[in-house]
Amino acid sequence: MSADECRTANWRDVGLRDGVAGQPLSLLNRRTKACAEAGVTADAALYLQGRNLGLPQYCHLDNAARLGLQGKPYHGVCAAGIDGEFRSRHAMGMEVYRARADLRGMDQRRRTLEDRRADAKTDEERRRWREELRDLDHAERRARDRVREAEWNLDRLR
């Protein structure tokens, strides 16, 4: 937080926003330190009050998979009674996110290899790029299967 933000902060609202965003409690320590450097004392009690109001919105089970699908981390902020299920659903969403990202990376690799094959000067170079493209085809099939399986597992939750 900037010095001006520290001076004008409504600590309950800051905590509420952090709770709704699922921010770890360690963020309060960073905010407290930043504000102390600006000569402002953070109101931890108001912050915690707001954060505790915001966390139930974040910790809704329907939110877990969505956060994973967006590639957003989970900081273990939900109550013990819901944490395990939240982690499980978040992990399923994150698996879909990662599988799709891997497939996108392979698409980029394919374009690069096709460009190199087109620019090859010798038959040996063209052969080498064709072989790499063939290997990439196999990897892409496995990656598409991984995406389908991850999406299927996630769909079973719904």
URSULVEN-V403955 format. One record per residue. N is the residue number from 1. D_LAST is the distance of its C-alpha to the last C-alpha in Angstrom with 2 decimals. Layout:
# URSULVEN-V403955
n->N d_last->D_LAST
n->N d_last->D_LAST
This chain:
# URSULVEN-V403955
n->1 d_last->38.78
n->2 d_last->42.00
n->3 d_last->45.02
n->4 d_last->44.62
n->5 d_last->40.97
n->6 d_last->42.07
n->7 d_last->44.87
n->8 d_last->42.80
n->9 d_last->39.55
n->10 d_last->37.99
n->11 d_last->36.66
n->12 d_last->34.29
n->13 d_last->32.68
n->14 d_last->32.66
n->15 d_last->30.88
n->16 d_last->28.37
n->17 d_last->27.54
n->18 d_last->27.33
n->19 d_last->25.05
n->20 d_last->22.62
n->21 d_last->22.76
n->22 d_last->22.22
n->23 d_last->25.71
n->24 d_last->27.38
n->25 d_last->30.25
n->26 d_last->32.62
n->27 d_last->32.44
n->28 d_last->34.55
n->29 d_last->37.16
n->30 d_last->37.34
n->31 d_last->37.61
n->32 d_last->40.26
n->33 d_last->42.25
n->34 d_last->42.15
n->35 d_last->43.30
n->36 d_last->45.96
n->37 d_last->47.39
n->38 d_last->47.67
n->39 d_last->49.41
n->40 d_last->46.56
n->41 d_last->45.11
n->42 d_last->41.38
n->43 d_last->40.47
n->44 d_last->38.07
n->45 d_last->37.76
n->46 d_last->36.60
n->47 d_last->34.30
n->48 d_last->32.63
n->49 d_last->32.45
n->50 d_last->30.58
n->51 d_last->28.33
n->52 d_last->27.41
n->53 d_last->26.48
n->54 d_last->24.31
n->55 d_last->22.39
n->56 d_last->20.17
n->57 d_last->18.91
n->58 d_last->18.21
n->59 d_last->16.80
n->60 d_last->13.93
n->61 d_last->10.90
n->62 d_last->8.92
n->63 d_last->12.01
n->64 d_last->12.04
n->65 d_last->10.03
n->66 d_last->11.66
n->67 d_last->14.95
n->68 d_last->14.67
n->69 d_last->14.02
n->70 d_last->17.15
n->71 d_last->19.06
n->72 d_last->19.83
n->73 d_last->20.94
n->74 d_last->19.98
n->75 d_last->23.24
n->76 d_last->22.39
n->77 d_last->23.01
n->78 d_last->20.58
n->79 d_last->22.09
n->80 d_last->22.49
n->81 d_last->20.31
n->82 d_last->17.15
n->83 d_last->18.41
n->84 d_last->17.38
n->85 d_last->13.67
n->86 d_last->13.88
n->87 d_last->15.85
n->88 d_last->13.58
n->89 d_last->10.53
n->90 d_last->13.26
n->91 d_last->14.82
n->92 d_last->11.95
n->93 d_last->11.96
n->94 d_last->15.72
n->95 d_last->16.01
n->96 d_last->14.61
n->97 d_last->17.01
n->98 d_last->19.87
n->99 d_last->19.48
n->100 d_last->19.60
n->101 d_last->22.50
n->102 d_last->24.33
n->103 d_last->24.09
n->104 d_last->25.45
n->105 d_last->28.22
n->106 d_last->29.12
n->107 d_last->29.39
n->108 d_last->31.83
n->109 d_last->33.69
n->110 d_last->34.06
n->111 d_last->35.69
n->112 d_last->38.04
n->113 d_last->39.05
n->114 d_last->39.66
n->115 d_last->41.84
n->116 d_last->43.75
n->117 d_last->44.28
n->118 d_last->45.61
n->119 d_last->47.94
n->120 d_last->49.15
n->121 d_last->52.92
n->122 d_last->53.46
n->123 d_last->52.18
n->124 d_last->51.33
n->125 d_last->49.07
n->126 d_last->47.34
n->127 d_last->46.84
n->128 d_last->45.35
n->129 d_last->42.82
n->130 d_last->41.97
n->131 d_last->41.32
n->132 d_last->39.05
n->133 d_last->37.15
n->134 d_last->36.86
n->135 d_last->35.53
n->136 d_last->33.05
n->137 d_last->31.88
n->138 d_last->31.05
n->139 d_last->29.25
n->140 d_last->27.24
n->141 d_last->26.17
n->142 d_last->25.00
n->143 d_last->23.22
n->144 d_last->21.42
n->145 d_last->20.38
n->146 d_last->19.13
n->147 d_last->17.07
n->148 d_last->15.59
n->149 d_last->14.91
n->150 d_last->13.37
n->151 d_last->11.06
n->152 d_last->10.23
n->153 d_last->9.65
n->154 d_last->7.33
n->155 d_last->5.34
n->156 d_last->5.50
n->157 d_last->3.78
n->158 d_last->0.00
